[in-house]
Amino acid sequence: MRKKIARRKKERPVPIKNVIGIVVASAVGTVFTVLLTLICSYILMKSEVLSNTVGIYFIACVLCGALLSGFTASKKCTAKGILSGLVTSIPFSLTVIVIMLFFTKGQLAYNTLFLFLGIILFSTLGGIFGANTKRRN
């Protein structure tokens, strides 16, 4: 009796389309976050809102940007929605770190870790939503 030899699958390189899609999706999420933050800042400036709620508005803007970033990545890439959302959260998180370091003069808050966990979660959810709408077409 002859034993079957398990053959390893050849690993294919990552298509350049996926890398470009991830970069474009991170850029779209960043631009959307900045625009949404500017709109919320204008609304907060014109209305009489307590200064304690400014952080909540910022977190909401960042998480909406992460959701859009994951959604855009899964639309542009050929990878699965969860994977493209997770991978997109890395450059988006790095961009948010740079922006936060610029505005806080090099100091990060203690709840920054929870913000990044939220970015990973919302970017993954956006990737799932994008993959589900891609398959319906």
C-alpha positions as CSV (number, residue, x, y, z in Angstrom):
1,M,0.0,0.0,0.0
2,R,1.4,3.4,-1.0
3,K,1.3,6.3,1.4
4,K,0.1,9.6,0.1
5,I,2.5,12.4,0.5
6,A,1.0,15.6,1.6
7,R,2.1,18.4,-0.7
8,R,2.4,21.9,0.5
9,K,0.4,24.5,-1.4
10,K,2.5,27.0,-3.2
11,E,2.2,30.4,-1.4
12,R,1.1,33.1,-3.8
13,P,2.5,36.6,-3.4
14,V,0.0,39.2,-2.3
15,P,-1.4,41.0,-5.3
16,I,-0.4,44.6,-5.7
17,K,-4.2,45.4,-6.1
18,N,-4.7,44.4,-2.4
19,V,-1.9,46.5,-1.2
20,I,-3.1,49.6,-3.1
21,G,-6.6,48.9,-1.9
22,I,-5.5,48.9,1.7
23,V,-3.5,52.1,1.3
24,V,-6.4,53.8,-0.4
25,A,-8.9,52.6,2.2
26,S,-6.7,53.9,5.0
27,A,-6.5,57.3,3.3
28,V,-10.3,57.4,2.7
29,G,-10.9,56.6,6.4
30,T,-8.4,59.2,7.5
31,V,-9.8,61.9,5.3
32,F,-13.3,61.0,6.5
33,T,-12.2,61.1,10.1
34,V,-10.6,64.5,9.7
35,L,-13.7,66.0,8.0
36,L,-16.1,64.5,10.5
37,T,-13.9,65.9,13.4
38,L,-14.0,69.3,11.8
39,I,-17.7,69.2,11.5
40,C,-18.1,68.1,15.1
41,S,-15.7,70.8,16.2
42,Y,-17.7,73.4,14.5
43,I,-21.0,72.1,16.0
44,L,-19.4,72.0,19.4
45,M,-18.1,75.5,19.0
46,K,-21.5,76.9,18.0
47,S,-23.5,75.1,20.6
48,E,-23.1,75.2,24.4
49,V,-21.9,71.7,25.2
50,L,-19.8,70.7,28.2
51,S,-16.1,70.2,27.5
52,N,-16.3,66.7,28.9
53,T,-18.1,65.4,25.8
54,V,-15.4,66.5,23.3
55,G,-13.5,63.2,23.8
56,I,-16.6,61.2,23.1
57,Y,-17.2,63.1,19.8
58,F,-13.5,62.4,18.8
59,I,-13.8,58.7,19.6
60,A,-17.1,58.5,17.6
61,C,-15.4,60.2,14.6
62,V,-12.4,57.9,14.7
63,L,-14.6,54.8,14.9
64,C,-16.8,56.0,12.0
65,G,-13.6,56.5,10.0
66,A,-12.4,53.0,10.9
67,L,-15.7,51.5,9.8
68,L,-15.5,53.3,6.5
69,S,-11.9,52.3,6.1
70,G,-12.7,48.6,6.5
71,F,-15.7,48.9,4.2
72,T,-13.6,50.5,1.5
73,A,-10.8,48.0,1.8
74,S,-13.1,45.0,1.4
75,K,-14.7,46.6,-1.7
76,K,-11.3,47.2,-3.3
77,C,-9.5,44.0,-2.3
78,T,-9.9,40.4,-3.3
79,A,-9.3,39.2,0.2
80,K,-12.0,38.2,2.7
81,G,-13.8,40.9,4.6
82,I,-12.5,40.1,8.0
83,L,-8.9,39.9,6.8
84,S,-9.0,43.1,4.8
85,G,-10.6,44.9,7.7
86,L,-8.0,43.7,10.2
87,V,-5.1,44.6,7.8
88,T,-6.6,48.1,7.2
89,S,-6.8,48.8,10.9
90,I,-3.0,48.8,11.1
91,P,-2.2,51.8,8.9
92,F,-5.3,53.6,10.1
93,S,-4.2,53.1,13.7
94,L,-0.7,54.4,12.9
95,T,-2.2,57.5,11.3
96,V,-4.4,58.1,14.3
97,I,-1.3,57.8,16.6
98,V,0.6,60.4,14.5
99,I,-2.4,62.8,14.6
100,M,-2.9,62.3,18.4
101,L,0.8,62.8,19.1
102,F,0.8,66.0,17.0
103,F,-2.1,67.5,18.9
104,T,-1.3,66.3,22.4
105,K,2.4,67.3,22.2
106,G,3.7,63.8,22.5
107,Q,1.4,62.5,25.3
108,L,-1.1,59.7,24.9
109,A,-4.0,59.2,27.2
110,Y,-4.5,56.0,29.2
111,N,-7.5,55.0,27.3
112,T,-5.7,55.0,23.9
113,L,-5.5,51.2,24.0
114,F,-9.3,51.0,24.2
115,L,-9.5,53.4,21.2
116,F,-7.2,51.1,19.2
117,L,-9.2,48.0,20.1
118,G,-12.3,49.9,18.9
119,I,-10.5,50.7,15.7
120,I,-9.7,47.1,15.1
121,L,-13.3,46.0,15.9
122,F,-15.0,48.7,13.7
123,S,-12.6,48.2,10.8
124,T,-13.3,44.5,10.9
125,L,-17.0,45.1,11.0
126,G,-16.6,47.5,8.1
127,G,-14.8,44.8,6.2
128,I,-17.5,42.3,6.9
129,F,-20.2,44.7,5.7
130,G,-18.3,45.5,2.6
131,A,-17.7,41.9,1.7
132,N,-21.4,41.1,2.3
133,T,-22.5,43.9,-0.1
134,K,-19.9,42.9,-2.6
135,R,-21.3,39.4,-2.9
136,R,-24.9,40.6,-3.5
137,N,-24.0,42.5,-6.7
